[in-house]
Amino acid sequence: MSIKDKNKVQIGDWVKLQSSKGEHIQGYVEKETNNNDVLQLRVIASDNQLLSGHSIQVQTQKLEKDQAFQHFTIGELEQLIDLALLTNDKAWFDSLTKEYKALQAEKENLKNTI
C-alpha cells in the first residue's frame, strides 16, 4: 500500500476540516456520493452549532484525517455504538463493540490489580 493510499480518506474515518467561512468541523465519513471528489460527513463537533449532528457533503481534498479520535472512553464508545445502531452500520457496530469489550476488560484488569 502506497503512502497516498494510506492517507486516502475512507468511509468510517474521523476527519477534520475548515469551512470556507473559517469554521472548524470534526466528524466521520458516512458514505461516498456519486461524485468521486465528494464524501458525506457526519458532523460531530463544529464552531457552527447548527451543523453538529447533521450530515454534510464535502470535497475530499478539504478533508484531513483526524488522529485525535483514535482512542475513546467507555462513555464515548457507548454513544458511538448507539449511533452505529441508529445508522444500521453493522461493520462499525461490530468494530465499536469489540473495542468496548477490550476497554471494559482492561478496566477490570486494572481494578483487580489495585
N, C-alpha and C positions, 0 to 999 in steps of 0.2 A: 504494500500500500504506500503510495507516494505521500509526501507531506501535504500536497494540495488536497488529496482525498481525505486525509486525516482532519484537516481544518474545515472541510465542507460541512455546512450546517445541514442536519438531517432531522426528520420527524422525531420529537421527543427531546431534542437538545435544548438546554437552557441557554438563552441568548440575551443580549442587551444591545441597545441602540440609542441613538439620539435622534429625535424627530427633527423635521425641518424647522420647527419653532424652538428648538433647543431643549425640549423636554426629555428627560431620561426615562427609558422604558425598559422593563425587565419582564421576561416571560419564557414560555417554551413554545416550540414549533408544534402546532397541532396537525397540520396536513399541507400537502402540496396543492397548488392550484393548477389550472390548465396552462397557465403561463409559467414556463420553466424558471423565470427570473423572479417569481413572486411566491412567497410562502405565507400560510396563515399562522398567525401568532396569537396565543392566549396571553393576555397581559395580566401579570400578577402584581406588579408594582409600577407606578408611574408618577411623575411630578403632576401630571394631569389626572386627577382623581376620577374623572369621568371615564377614563379608559380602563381602569382596574376592573378585572373580571370579564372583560369583553374580548372578542376576537377582532383582530385587525389584519389586513394584508400588507406585507412589507416586501420591498425589493431585497433579494438575498445579499447583494453587495453592501447593504447598510447594516446587516447583522454581524455580530461578533459573539462567538461562543463565550458563555459566562462561566468561568471556572469556580466562581464563588458559591455556586449552588451544587457542589459535589457531595456534601455531607449534610444530612438533615437530622433534626431532633426527632424523638418519638412522636411528639405532638404534630410536627410538620408532616411526618410520614402519614400519620392518621388522616390529616386533611387532604393530602395528595391521594391517598387510597380512596377517600370519598369522591374526590374529583375524577379519578380514573373510573370509578363505578358509574358516576353520572354521565361520563362521556362514552361509556361502554368500550373502553380501551383495555382489552383483556391482557395484552402483552405488557402494557405499562403497569396494570394492576398486579400481575404476577411478579414483575420486577420489584415493585414497591413493597409487596408483601414479603418477598424474600429478604429484602434489605431491612424491613421492620422486624422480622423474626430474628435476624442476626443481631440487630441492635438490642432487642429485648434479651437475648441470650447473653450478650456481652454485659448488659446491665446486671443480670442475675449473677454472673460470674464475679463481677466486682463486688456485689453485695455479700456474696458468700466468702470472699477473701478478707473482708473487713471485720 
